[in-house]
């Protein structure tokens, strides 16, 4: 009854769209509460790992060019944002190192 009245007043399209937006927001919040990296930027991850290990050891742990040759936070961020497989390795090392 309430749904029918709301559909008449606001139109079914708006109600469906708004309901979907609310559902999606709740779903995303639920997914993120179990994510240990939620709220941690990639820049913080790379900076903390570099400070903890240094470039040389970081490059031996994760064999990617930006840790071995062009060693800078900026080049590392550019590479990791493009290469999801490398980002996953860096995120896993961060979790293993700082979230035990």
N, C-alpha and C positions, 0 to 999 in steps of 0.2 A: 504494500500500500504506500509506504513512504517512498520507495524507489519509483513507483509509478507517478506520484505527485512531483517528485524532483525532476523526472524526465519530462513531464509536461511543462514545468516552470523553466528549466534551464536547457532543455533539449537533450536528446539522448546522446548526441555526439560529444558535447562538453562533459557530460557525466561520465561517459565511458573513458574519455581521454584523461580526465582528472583522476578517476579511479585507477587507471593504469599507471599514472605518474606516482601516485601514493604507493601503490604496490611495488613499483620498481625501486623507489627510495627505500622502503622498508627492507626489500630484498638485499639491496646493496649494503645497508647498515649491518644486516645480519651476516653477510659474507665477510665484511671487514673486521668484525669484532674478534674473529679468530685468526686474523692475519697479523703476524708479529712485525711485519714491515709497514703496517698502516701508519701513515703520518711521518715516515722517515724518507727524506728525499734521496735520490740517487747521488746527489752531490755530497751529502753527509756520509753515505755509505762509503763512497770512494775516498773521501777525505779521512775518515776514521781508519779505514784499512791501510791507507798509505802512511798515516802517522804511526800505526801500530807495527806494521811489517817493514815499511820502507819500500821503495820501488823495486830494488833488486829481489828481495824475497817475495814480494807480491807477484813479480814477473815469473818467478820460478813456480809459484803455487798455481797461478792461472796464466798459461802461456798464450798471451795475446800481445800483439805488437805495441799497443799503446802503453803497456806496462814495462816493455823492454827497450823500446827505441825512442819513441816520441813521448817522453815521460812528463805529462802535465795533467792536472785535473781536467782542464778544458778539453784536451784531445780525448781523454778517457771517457768523459761524459758524452761527447759527440759519437764516439764509436759504440759505446754501450747502449745508447738510445736507438741506434740503427740495428744492432745485432742482439736479438733477444736471447740467443743461446749463450752469449758471453755475459749478458746482464744476469741471467739465471745463475751462472757460476759465481759471479761476484756477490749476488744476494745470498747464495748458499754459504759462501765463505764468511760473509758478515754475520749470518745467523750462527754458524758454528763457532765463530770467534767471540762474539759478544752476547749471545743469548743461549746460554747453556742451561 
